[in-house]
Amino acid sequence: MTTSAPTLAKRGDQAIPALCLLFAGLAVLCFAAYPIYVIRPFREQTSAALGRALWVLQHNKPPVLIATAVIIAIAILFWRRGRWIAKTLLVAATGVTVLAAVSVWINPYEKLFHPAGEPKYLAADLAKLDPNDMVIAVAQGGESRAYPIREMGYHHIVNDRLHGLPIVVTY
């Protein structure tokens, strides 16, 4: 059995809008994920990039939710007349867009930047640090501590006690 040219064209015509919706969903996901890409530990960040990332964080919910609603509504309209290729693309477009919508409500920085557990200490001569490693040093009343930036980059905060007083060290 051979498939006629008009039938192949019809299948392609159904897949093109679905493919466009998939690309739109990927664009929405990129918009939602942009702040996560820019704001990362151990990576140089320019003030312009941080400004854009913070603007997106403050304003991303309405556009992402509107785009999600529009993409899902269009996917539902195309679903009935679509064939399996178009339907597969529509499911992918909907899934990517829903992932983007969910991601704007999750704050990964709350997960990343939680206080470090109870710190453990070594004498300075026993510590295995590379000579180029940077530390945050705190001293009070003859007692001192050094917190490696490499560890602080993941937690950004350490609750500790120094000379009997509670302290918070942050980076």
C-alpha positions as YAML, in Angstrom:
chain: A
units: angstrom
residues:
- id: 1
  name: MET
  ca: [0.00, 0.00, 0.00]
- id: 2
  name: THR
  ca: [1.41, 3.37, -0.95]
- id: 3
  name: THR
  ca: [0.68, 6.66, 0.66]
- id: 4
  name: SER
  ca: [-0.27, 9.48, -1.64]
- id: 5
  name: ALA
  ca: [1.52, 12.82, -1.62]
- id: 6
  name: PRO
  ca: [-1.50, 14.73, -0.27]
- id: 7
  name: THR
  ca: [-1.71, 12.33, 2.72]
- id: 8
  name: LEU
  ca: [1.99, 12.84, 3.54]
- id: 9
  name: ALA
  ca: [1.54, 16.59, 3.23]
- id: 10
  name: LYS
  ca: [-1.46, 16.40, 5.55]
- id: 11
  name: ARG
  ca: [0.58, 14.51, 8.17]
- id: 12
  name: GLY
  ca: [3.35, 17.11, 7.91]
- id: 13
  name: ASP
  ca: [0.83, 19.92, 8.22]
- id: 14
  name: GLN
  ca: [-0.42, 18.43, 11.48]
- id: 15
  name: ALA
  ca: [3.07, 17.97, 12.93]
- id: 16
  name: ILE
  ca: [4.30, 21.50, 12.16]
- id: 17
  name: PRO
  ca: [1.99, 23.32, 14.64]
- id: 18
  name: ALA
  ca: [2.79, 20.68, 17.26]
- id: 19
  name: LEU
  ca: [6.50, 21.16, 16.66]
- id: 20
  name: CYS
  ca: [6.05, 24.94, 16.98]
- id: 21
  name: LEU
  ca: [4.28, 24.38, 20.31]
- id: 22
  name: LEU
  ca: [7.18, 22.20, 21.46]
- id: 23
  name: PHE
  ca: [9.65, 24.97, 20.61]
- id: 24
  name: ALA
  ca: [7.43, 27.50, 22.40]
- id: 25
  name: GLY
  ca: [7.38, 25.23, 25.47]
- id: 26
  name: LEU
  ca: [11.18, 24.93, 25.35]
- id: 27
  name: ALA
  ca: [11.44, 28.73, 25.14]
- id: 28
  name: VAL
  ca: [9.22, 29.08, 28.22]
- id: 29
  name: LEU
  ca: [11.37, 26.52, 30.05]
- id: 30
  name: CYS
  ca: [14.55, 28.43, 29.12]
- id: 31
  name: PHE
  ca: [12.99, 31.66, 30.39]
- id: 32
  name: ALA
  ca: [12.04, 29.99, 33.68]
- id: 33
  name: ALA
  ca: [15.47, 28.33, 34.06]
- id: 34
  name: TYR
  ca: [17.54, 31.41, 33.18]
- id: 35
  name: PRO
  ca: [18.03, 32.54, 36.80]
- id: 36
  name: ILE
  ca: [19.17, 29.05, 37.79]
- id: 37
  name: TYR
  ca: [21.73, 29.12, 34.98]
- id: 38
  name: VAL
  ca: [23.09, 32.55, 35.93]
- id: 39
  name: ILE
  ca: [23.08, 32.32, 39.74]
- id: 40
  name: ARG
  ca: [25.43, 29.41, 40.47]
- id: 41
  name: PRO
  ca: [28.26, 28.94, 42.96]
- id: 42
  name: PHE
  ca: [31.86, 29.06, 41.72]
- id: 43
  name: ARG
  ca: [31.06, 30.90, 38.52]
- id: 44
  name: GLU
  ca: [31.90, 34.48, 37.70]
- id: 45
  name: GLN
  ca: [28.76, 36.55, 37.32]
- id: 46
  name: THR
  ca: [28.49, 40.03, 35.88]
- id: 47
  name: SER
  ca: [26.24, 42.60, 37.48]
- id: 48
  name: ALA
  ca: [24.23, 42.90, 34.25]
- id: 49
  name: ALA
  ca: [23.58, 39.14, 34.10]
- id: 50
  name: LEU
  ca: [22.65, 39.06, 37.79]
- id: 51
  name: GLY
  ca: [20.32, 42.04, 37.27]
- id: 52
  name: ARG
  ca: [18.55, 40.23, 34.42]
- id: 53
  name: ALA
  ca: [18.33, 36.99, 36.41]
- id: 54
  name: LEU
  ca: [16.87, 38.76, 39.43]
- id: 55
  name: TRP
  ca: [14.37, 40.61, 37.21]
- id: 56
  name: VAL
  ca: [13.27, 37.27, 35.73]
- id: 57
  name: LEU
  ca: [12.95, 35.79, 39.24]
- id: 58
  name: GLN
  ca: [10.73, 38.68, 40.31]
- id: 59
  name: HIS
  ca: [8.54, 38.74, 37.20]
- id: 60
  name: ASN
  ca: [8.51, 35.21, 35.74]
- id: 61
  name: LYS
  ca: [5.33, 33.77, 37.24]
- id: 62
  name: PRO
  ca: [2.64, 35.64, 35.24]
- id: 63
  name: PRO
  ca: [4.24, 35.24, 31.77]
- id: 64
  name: VAL
  ca: [5.10, 31.58, 32.37]
- id: 65
  name: LEU
  ca: [1.61, 30.77, 33.64]
- id: 66
  name: ILE
  ca: [-0.05, 32.63, 30.74]
- id: 67
  name: ALA
  ca: [2.22, 30.91, 28.20]
- id: 68
  name: THR
  ca: [1.47, 27.54, 29.83]
- id: 69
  name: ALA
  ca: [-2.28, 28.11, 29.62]
- id: 70
  name: VAL
  ca: [-2.05, 29.22, 25.97]
- id: 71
  name: ILE
  ca: [0.16, 26.29, 24.93]
- id: 72
  name: ILE
  ca: [-2.09, 23.76, 26.69]
- id: 73
  name: ALA
  ca: [-5.23, 25.31, 25.12]
- id: 74
  name: ILE
  ca: [-3.71, 25.17, 21.63]
- id: 75
  name: ALA
  ca: [-2.52, 21.59, 22.24]
- id: 76
  name: ILE
  ca: [-6.06, 20.56, 23.18]
- id: 77
  name: LEU
  ca: [-7.41, 22.18, 19.98]
- id: 78
  name: PHE
  ca: [-4.90, 20.33, 17.78]
- id: 79
  name: TRP
  ca: [-5.26, 17.02, 19.62]
- id: 80
  name: ARG
  ca: [-8.46, 15.84, 17.92]
- id: 81
  name: ARG
  ca: [-7.24, 16.09, 14.36]
- id: 82
  name: GLY
  ca: [-3.63, 15.14, 15.03]
- id: 83
  name: ARG
  ca: [-2.05, 11.85, 14.15]
- id: 84
  name: TRP
  ca: [0.37, 9.97, 16.40]
- id: 85
  name: ILE
  ca: [3.41, 12.11, 15.46]
- id: 86
  name: ALA
  ca: [1.55, 15.33, 16.14]
- id: 87
  name: LYS
  ca: [0.07, 13.91, 19.35]
- id: 88
  name: THR
  ca: [3.53, 12.84, 20.56]
- id: 89
  name: LEU
  ca: [4.85, 16.36, 19.94]
- id: 90
  name: LEU
  ca: [1.81, 17.86, 21.68]
- id: 91
  name: VAL
  ca: [2.38, 15.68, 24.75]
- id: 92
  name: ALA
  ca: [6.06, 16.70, 24.79]
- id: 93
  name: ALA
  ca: [5.15, 20.39, 24.40]
- id: 94
  name: THR
  ca: [2.63, 20.17, 27.22]
- id: 95
  name: GLY
  ca: [5.06, 18.31, 29.48]
- id: 96
  name: VAL
  ca: [7.89, 20.78, 28.91]
- id: 97
  name: THR
  ca: [5.58, 23.73, 29.50]
- id: 98
  name: VAL
  ca: [4.13, 22.26, 32.69]
- id: 99
  name: LEU
  ca: [7.69, 21.62, 33.90]
- id: 100
  name: ALA
  ca: [8.46, 25.29, 33.29]
- id: 101
  name: ALA
  ca: [5.34, 26.36, 35.20]
- id: 102
  name: VAL
  ca: [6.20, 24.13, 38.14]
- id: 103
  name: SER
  ca: [9.82, 25.31, 38.17]
- id: 104
  name: VAL
  ca: [8.87, 28.95, 38.74]
- id: 105
  name: TRP
  ca: [7.23, 27.97, 42.04]
- id: 106
  name: ILE
  ca: [10.24, 26.03, 43.31]
- id: 107
  name: ASN
  ca: [13.11, 28.03, 44.73]
- id: 108
  name: PRO
  ca: [16.28, 25.97, 44.17]
- id: 109
  name: TYR
  ca: [18.30, 28.43, 46.24]
- id: 110
  name: GLU
  ca: [16.41, 27.40, 49.36]
- id: 111
  name: LYS
  ca: [17.56, 23.85, 48.67]
- id: 112
  name: LEU
  ca: [21.14, 24.81, 47.77]
- id: 113
  name: PHE
  ca: [21.84, 27.43, 50.38]
- id: 114
  name: HIS
  ca: [20.91, 25.74, 53.60]
- id: 115
  name: PRO
  ca: [23.14, 26.05, 56.64]
- id: 116
  name: ALA
  ca: [25.99, 23.60, 56.85]
- id: 117
  name: GLY
  ca: [25.62, 20.91, 59.48]
- id: 118
  name: GLU
  ca: [27.59, 21.04, 62.67]
- id: 119
  name: PRO
  ca: [31.09, 22.11, 61.63]
- id: 120
  name: LYS
  ca: [34.04, 19.83, 62.38]
- id: 121
  name: TYR
  ca: [37.46, 21.34, 63.02]
- id: 122
  name: LEU
  ca: [41.07, 20.34, 62.56]
- id: 123
  name: ALA
  ca: [44.23, 22.01, 63.70]
- id: 124
  name: ALA
  ca: [45.64, 24.25, 60.97]
- id: 125
  name: ASP
  ca: [48.67, 22.00, 60.43]
- id: 126
  name: LEU
  ca: [46.38, 18.95, 59.90]
- id: 127
  name: ALA
  ca: [44.00, 20.63, 57.46]
- id: 128
  name: LYS
  ca: [44.40, 19.48, 53.87]
- id: 129
  name: LEU
  ca: [43.92, 22.66, 51.90]
- id: 130
  name: ASP
  ca: [45.44, 23.58, 48.59]
- id: 131
  name: PRO
  ca: [47.70, 26.63, 48.95]
- id: 132
  name: ASN
  ca: [45.38, 28.51, 46.57]
- id: 133
  name: ASP
  ca: [42.20, 27.71, 48.53]
- id: 134
  name: MET
  ca: [40.54, 30.76, 50.04]
- id: 135
  name: VAL
  ca: [38.95, 30.75, 53.49]
- id: 136
  name: ILE
  ca: [36.79, 33.02, 55.58]
- id: 137
  name: ALA
  ca: [38.58, 33.57, 58.86]
- id: 138
  name: VAL
  ca: [36.92, 34.59, 62.11]
- id: 139
  name: ALA
  ca: [38.78, 35.29, 65.34]
- id: 140
  name: GLN
  ca: [37.62, 36.38, 68.77]
- id: 141
  name: GLY
  ca: [39.04, 36.12, 72.27]
- id: 142
  name: GLY
  ca: [42.07, 34.08, 71.21]
- id: 143
  name: GLU
  ca: [39.97, 31.54, 69.33]
- id: 144
  name: SER
  ca: [39.86, 31.40, 65.54]
- id: 145
  name: ARG
  ca: [38.14, 29.46, 62.80]
- id: 146
  name: ALA
  ca: [38.65, 29.20, 59.03]
- id: 147
  name: TYR
  ca: [35.79, 28.21, 56.73]
- id: 148
  name: PRO
  ca: [36.81, 27.10, 53.22]
- id: 149
  name: ILE
  ca: [35.12, 29.09, 50.46]
- id: 150
  name: ARG
  ca: [34.75, 25.83, 48.52]
- id: 151
  name: GLU
  ca: [32.36, 24.55, 51.22]
- id: 152
  name: MET
  ca: [30.74, 27.92, 51.84]
- id: 153
  name: GLY
  ca: [29.86, 28.20, 48.13]
- id: 154
  name: TYR
  ca: [27.36, 25.37, 48.55]
- id: 155
  name: HIS
  ca: [25.89, 26.31, 51.91]
- id: 156
  name: HIS
  ca: [26.49, 30.06, 52.09]
- id: 157
  name: ILE
  ca: [25.91, 29.98, 55.83]
- id: 158
  name: VAL
  ca: [27.38, 28.28, 58.89]
- id: 159
  name: ASN
  ca: [25.92, 28.50, 62.37]
- id: 160
  name: ASP
  ca: [28.72, 28.10, 64.86]
- id: 161
  name: ARG
  ca: [29.99, 29.09, 68.28]
- id: 162
  name: LEU
  ca: [33.22, 31.01, 68.85]
- id: 163
  name: HIS
  ca: [34.59, 31.81, 72.28]
- id: 164
  name: GLY
  ca: [31.28, 30.67, 73.76]
- id: 165
  name: LEU
  ca: [29.18, 33.02, 71.60]
- id: 166
  name: PRO
  ca: [26.85, 32.01, 68.76]
- id: 167
  name: ILE
  ca: [28.00, 33.32, 65.38]
- id: 168
  name: VAL
  ca: [26.75, 33.15, 61.82]
- id: 169
  name: VAL
  ca: [29.32, 33.05, 59.03]
- id: 170
  name: THR
  ca: [28.04, 33.77, 55.54]
- id: 171
  name: TYR
  ca: [29.42, 34.06, 52.03]
...
